[in-house]
Amino acid sequence: MRVLIQRVSSASVTIDGRVKSSIGPGLLVLLGVGHEDEEADIDFLVKKTAGLRIFDDAEGVMNRSVMDVGGDVIVVSQFTLMAQTRKGNRPSYIEAAGHEKAIPMYESFCRKLSETLGKPVGTGEFGADMKVALVNDGPVTIYMDSKK
């Protein structure tokens, strides 16, 4: 399982011209689910995402988590994070989980992150053509893979 986390001043997900989710300061999390991923991968990345100290403290040092600052979170499914690009110029998505596995894993990740944060987590819509807008704050972008 892979996440790409961006610290944002604001972010939103729009589907068919309708805003599905929007947040102010917090995190935009892009989530890729692999066919070998398990609940342990979710638990690991939820804990890391919620506790990741990438927000400034009073001295301007990145020492606070999204929980510490009361920030909001949007999680968007992103199967392209599972792309294999070693050969050729066309990415292979053979490592990405199919809908039957990826949807429950995505929903579980969102539910567990919401429980950990103690507040709702914004979402996209699995499989939809989404327009994701964000203002990356910093910029701060962190990539994590539960298998590495």
C-alpha angles and dihedrals in degrees: 000000000000134000132189108200122196124189104224141189086206139348139179142183119216124190121186091346093307123111107236097179137000135176142181120219114356140072136323107204121195109198128200120189122204126206091246096051121119139185089274089064090053093048092049095049095042090055092046093046095049093044100039106128102219101127122092122256124210091285093052094254119135095247105125132082129221086258091053093053096040091239127167128240137212119193118200124187109238115178090177089073085075092060120137110213104168096106126047127334101284113084118233118221097191091121093057117102119242122247093266090064103024098056096056090043092050091048091048091050091051093046094048093046090050090051091048093049094042092229139077119282119219117235144192122222118268111246095004126128097253130187108212117195124186145162104219107217112219088349095270118170123165127187121201132179118193090212096055 
